[in-house]
Amino acid sequence: MNSRVFTNLAIFVFSIVLSFALAEIGVRLLGSYDQTGQFYFMGRPVPPFAIPIEDTKNSLIEYEKNFDKAMFVFDALLGWSPHPNYSNTETGVYINSAGIRSNREFDLLPAKDTLRIALFGDSYTFDADVSNQDMWSLILEESLLEKDINAEVINFGVSAFGMDQAYLRWQLLGESYQPDIVIFGFVLKNTQRNVNIFREFANATTDIPFSKPRFVFKNNDLHLLNSPTIPIDEILDTLSNFHHNELSRYEYFYDSRYTQKWWLASKFLSLIVDVLNTVFLDTTFKNDINNRPNQVILARTIVEHFREDVINSKSEFIVTFLPDKTYYHRGNHPKYENILTLELLSEFEDQYNYFNIENAFTDHGGFSFPPNIPESHYTPEMNAIIGEYLADQIIGCIDSGKCQLNRFEEEHTFDKR
């Protein structure tokens, strides 16, 4: 009897070992390594993760080599910003001398008879993937003009920005243009960008090799880290020794998967553990400063400070929700899209002047992002819907008295042509 039990146990153990070995061989055969030594299985990076030093080095070389053609340049206070006087006739993207996406210049002092609106946000505000003439910011301006409101819209959006950088751009540049209305374009994934310092950790395909400033809580208030940002000539050294750098504690995407653990010797086991962590445990949060509830609190606090600054400058503040393509893929939720983060939308609606662009798409029968392009942005057709929708919402906000235009002493004294 004991011999039979032993035999069955041996067969069971052998089956487990054989299955594991076959699975290990299968993962290795179906996977591949990139130039940095990072292993991928079906497009998914498998721990241990490699710090993207070589990719960053190549990006910096490319940046220095083609500086004149770079759309975004190093910025010591923001991380990066639009390249002043940039122009690309093929794509129709133009940036003026102040680093604002526009074909024209703007005086710091707005005209007395013109309603000035300033936009802040990331690539969905900057309007990546379309020409200047197809930006929803320009269509918003044109729609207001068609409705007999003399207005100008200034686009301060910057691709890949977090909410923190949008707020800082208001402080460093936008406020000096004295807008009557400030619109902050909120995209859900921005809550994670607030806890990111090196974009390479968050997006392996990025062509932005710079670090960014990052807010943390200190004495119950916002405190800015990595400001000024890491100089270009120190970026590679910083990444090479990132594990010993104080900033590593505040980099959300730098976690235990970048360090050697015993199970990481097996590609199959590494894959299984990482998938389980992602689906069930979500252990990418290595400490309290980066966990999801604190991400939401940080995002909420940044917007509160943003609004307070805008109101103190005698401008009106509006939050606009800009749904990205991933937001609509309900069957494949990214990690940032959960109940806590989505609750921010209801909070914004309750506490601020709030416009939801999802309603604009719904009113027009849905949305039409380009297929088979994961990171695509709004099309010209979608921008036309957004611009017209926002024009109506802004007029309604003004007429209802919810949007106060402090620069104009009498109601609608801006030119209604």
ZAMARGU-4260 file (C-alpha; in steps of 0.2 Angstrom, whole numbers, plus 5000, padded with zeros to 4 digits):
<rodrens>
0) 5000/5000/5000 | 5014/5012/5005 | 5023/5008/4989 | 5007/5011/4978 | 5005/5028/4987
5) 5023/5032/4984 | 5022/5028/4966 | 5006/5038/4963 | 5014/5053/4972 | 5030/5051/4961
10) 5019/5051/4946 | 5010/5066/4952 | 5026/5076/4956 | 5034/5071/4939 | 5018/5077/4930
15) 5019/5093/4939 | 5037/5095/4935 | 5035/5090/4917 | 5020/5102/4914 | 5030/5116/4922
20) 5045/5112/4911 | 5034/5112/4895 | 5026/5128/4900 | 5043/5136/4903 | 5049/5130/4886
25) 5033/5136/4878 | 5034/5154/4885 | 5052/5155/4881 | 5049/5149/4863 | 5034/5161/4860
30) 5043/5176/4869 | 5057/5187/4863 | 5070/5199/4869 | 5072/5217/4864 | 5088/5226/4862
35) 5088/5231/4881 | 5087/5212/4886 | 5069/5214/4891 | 5059/5198/4889 | 5041/5200/4881
40) 5027/5187/4880 | 5014/5191/4867 | 5018/5209/4868 | 5018/5209/4887 | 5034/5213/4896
45) 5039/5200/4909 | 5048/5203/4925 | 5062/5207/4929 | 5060/5223/4920 | 5075/5232/4913
50) 5077/5250/4917 | 5076/5259/4899 | 5093/5266/4899 | 5098/5261/4882 | 5081/5267/4875
55) 5083/5284/4884 | 5101/5286/4878 | 5095/5283/4860 | 5081/5295/4862 | 5092/5309/4869
60) 5104/5306/4855 | 5090/5308/4842 | 5084/5323/4852 | 5100/5332/4851 | 5103/5327/4833
65) 5086/5333/4827 | 5082/5347/4839 | 5076/5359/4826 | 5063/5346/4821 | 5057/5341/4839
70) 5039/5346/4843 | 5043/5346/4862 | 5059/5351/4870 | 5066/5350/4887 | 5059/5362/4900
75) 5067/5363/4917 | 5051/5368/4926 | 5038/5357/4917 | 5049/5342/4910 | 5045/5346/4892
80) 5035/5359/4883 | 5030/5364/4865 | 5045/5369/4854 | 5042/5388/4851 | 5041/5392/4832
85) 5039/5374/4828 | 5031/5371/4811 | 5027/5355/4800 | 5019/5358/4784 | 5016/5340/4781
90) 5006/5337/4797 | 4999/5355/4798 | 5005/5357/4816 | 5011/5374/4821 | 5017/5382/4837
95) 5019/5400/4840 | 5034/5409/4848 | 5027/5408/4865 | 5026/5389/4864 | 5007/5389/4862
100) 4999/5378/4848 | 4993/5391/4836 | 4996/5399/4819 | 4995/5416/4827 | 5002/5426/4841
105) 4992/5432/4857 | 4994/5448/4866 | 4996/5445/4885 | 4982/5458/4888 | 4965/5452/4880
110) 4955/5464/4869 | 4941/5473/4879 | 4928/5466/4867 | 4934/5448/4866 | 4930/5433/4877
115) 4947/5424/4880 | 4946/5405/4884 | 4962/5396/4889 | 4964/5377/4888 | 4975/5366/4899
120) 4978/5347/4898 | 4987/5333/4889 | 4987/5327/4871 | 4968/5326/4870 | 4968/5345/4873
125) 4984/5348/4863 | 4975/5338/4849 | 4988/5326/4844 | 4986/5317/4827 | 4976/5332/4818
130) 4982/5348/4810 | 4979/5365/4818 | 4964/5369/4808 | 4955/5353/4814 | 4959/5356/4833
135) 4943/5356/4844 | 4950/5372/4852 | 4949/5381/4835 | 4932/5374/4831 | 4926/5380/4848
140) 4932/5397/4844 | 4924/5397/4827 | 4908/5390/4834 | 4907/5404/4847 | 4910/5417/4833
145) 4896/5409/4823 | 4884/5411/4838 | 4888/5430/4838 | 4901/5429/4853 | 4918/5437/4849
150) 4930/5425/4857 | 4947/5418/4856 | 4953/5401/4862 | 4971/5398/4867 | 4977/5380/4868
155) 4990/5377/4882 | 4988/5358/4881 | 5004/5348/4880 | 5005/5329/4875 | 5009/5317/4889
160) 5006/5330/4902 | 5000/5325/4919 | 4987/5335/4929 | 5002/5342/4939 | 5011/5348/4924
165) 4995/5356/4917 | 4992/5365/4933 | 5011/5371/4933 | 5009/5377/4915 | 4994/5388/4921
170) 5005/5396/4934 | 5021/5398/4923 | 5013/5404/4907 | 4994/5403/4906 | 4989/5415/4920
175) 4999/5429/4912 | 4987/5429/4897 | 4973/5434/4909 | 4959/5422/4902 | 4941/5425/4906
180) 4938/5406/4907 | 4950/5392/4910 | 4945/5374/4904 | 4955/5360/4911 | 4954/5344/4900
185) 4953/5329/4912 | 4958/5311/4905 | 4957/5297/4917 | 4974/5290/4915 | 4981/5307/4920
190) 4979/5301/4938 | 4994/5289/4936 | 5004/5302/4927 | 5004/5312/4943 | 5014/5299/4952
195) 5026/5296/4937 | 5043/5305/4936 | 5052/5296/4921 | 5040/5293/4906 | 5050/5279/4900
200) 5044/5268/4915 | 5026/5271/4911 | 5027/5270/4892 | 5041/5260/4884 | 5038/5267/4867
205) 5039/5286/4872 | 5050/5298/4863 | 5050/5309/4878 | 5066/5305/4887 | 5065/5318/4901
210) 5059/5318/4919 | 5044/5328/4926 | 5040/5337/4942 | 5029/5328/4954 | 5018/5334/4968
215) 5018/5324/4985 | 5009/5328/5001 | 5019/5337/5015 | 5011/5345/5030 | 4994/5342/5022
220) 4998/5352/5007 | 5006/5350/4990 | 5025/5349/4989 | 5034/5349/4973 | 5048/5336/4970
225) 5061/5336/4955 | 5059/5354/4952 | 5069/5360/4943 | 5069/5343/4933 | 5084/5333/4930
230) 5096/5341/4918 | 5098/5332/4901 | 5116/5328/4904 | 5112/5319/4921 | 5097/5309/4915
235) 5107/5293/4911 | 5117/5293/4927 | 5101/5296/4937 | 5093/5281/4928 | 5108/5270/4930
240) 5108/5272/4949 | 5089/5275/4951 | 5087/5261/4964 | 5098/5272/4976 | 5090/5288/4971
245) 5077/5296/4983 | 5065/5299/4968 | 5063/5280/4965 | 5051/5280/4981 | 5040/5292/4971
250) 5040/5283/4954 | 5024/5274/4953 | 5030/5262/4939 | 5046/5258/4947 | 5043/5243/4959
255) 5049/5226/4964 | 5047/5220/4946 | 5064/5229/4943 | 5073/5219/4956 | 5078/5201/4956
260) 5067/5188/4965 | 5070/5170/4965 | 5054/5166/4955 | 5060/5178/4941 | 5072/5165/4935
265) 5057/5156/4927 | 5049/5166/4913 | 5033/5156/4915 | 5032/5159/4934 | 5036/5177/4932
270) 5022/5179/4919 | 5010/5170/4930 | 5014/5180/4946 | 5014/5196/4936 | 4997/5192/4928
275) 4989/5187/4945 | 4996/5203/4953 | 4988/5214/4939 | 4971/5205/4940 | 4969/5202/4958
280) 4982/5210/4969 | 4988/5225/4960 | 5004/5225/4969 | 5012/5238/4958 | 5009/5250/4972
285) 5025/5247/4982 | 5021/5259/4996 | 5007/5271/5002 | 5013/5286/4993 | 5008/5278/4976
290) 4993/5268/4980 | 4976/5270/4972 | 4967/5280/4985 | 4981/5292/4987 | 4982/5294/4968
295) 4964/5299/4968 | 4967/5311/4983 | 4982/5319/4974 | 4972/5321/4958 | 4958/5329/4968
300) 4969/5341/4977 | 4978/5346/4962 | 4962/5351/4954 | 4956/5360/4970 | 4972/5370/4970
305) 4971/5374/4951 | 4953/5380/4953 | 4958/5391/4968 | 4972/5399/4958 | 4961/5402/4943
310) 4947/5410/4954 | 4960/5421/4963 | 4966/5427/4946 | 4947/5432/4943 | 4945/5419/4930
315) 4931/5406/4929 | 4936/5388/4930 | 4928/5373/4921 | 4933/5355/4921 | 4930/5345/4905
320) 4930/5326/4904 | 4939/5320/4888 | 4936/5301/4886 | 4950/5293/4878 | 4950/5277/4867
325) 4954/5265/4881 | 4940/5272/4891 | 4927/5264/4879 | 4935/5247/4879 | 4925/5241/4894
330) 4931/5223/4891 | 4949/5228/4894 | 4950/5240/4909 | 4967/5247/4912 | 4972/5248/4930
335) 4968/5266/4932 | 4950/5264/4927 | 4941/5258/4943 | 4928/5264/4954 | 4939/5276/4964
340) 4945/5285/4949 | 4929/5286/4940 | 4921/5294/4956 | 4932/5309/4952 | 4920/5313/4938
345) 4905/5313/4949 | 4914/5324/4961 | 4919/5336/4948 | 4901/5337/4942 | 4895/5341/4959
350) 4909/5354/4964 | 4914/5363/4948 | 4907/5369/4932 | 4908/5353/4923 | 4906/5347/4904
355) 4906/5329/4899 | 4912/5326/4881 | 4905/5309/4882 | 4888/5317/4881 | 4892/5326/4865
360) 4897/5309/4857 | 4881/5301/4864 | 4871/5315/4856 | 4878/5311/4839 | 4876/5292/4840
365) 4892/5287/4848 | 4910/5289/4845 | 4922/5284/4830 | 4940/5282/4835 | 4951/5276/4822
370) 4951/5257/4822 | 4967/5246/4826 | 4976/5261/4833 | 4978/5259/4852 | 4983/5276/4856
375) 4974/5286/4843 | 4966/5303/4848 | 4951/5312/4842 | 4947/5313/4823 | 4943/5330/4814
380) 4925/5324/4814 | 4925/5321/4833 | 4933/5337/4836 | 4919/5346/4826 | 4907/5338/4838
385) 4917/5343/4854 | 4920/5361/4848 | 4901/5364/4844 | 4896/5355/4860 | 4907/5365/4871
390) 4902/5382/4863 | 4884/5378/4868 | 4889/5373/4885 | 4899/5389/4888 | 4885/5400/4882
395) 4873/5391/4894 | 4885/5392/4908 | 4887/5411/4905 | 4868/5414/4903 | 4864/5404/4919
400) 4876/5415/4929 | 4886/5399/4934 | 4901/5406/4924 | 4906/5423/4930 | 4915/5434/4918
405) 4923/5446/4930 | 4932/5457/4917 | 4915/5462/4910 | 4906/5474/4921 | 4889/5471/4912
410) 4882/5455/4906 | 4889/5450/4889 | 4898/5466/4886 | 4910/5456/4876 | 4906/5459/4857
415) 4891/5449/4852 | 4893/5452/4833
</rodrens>
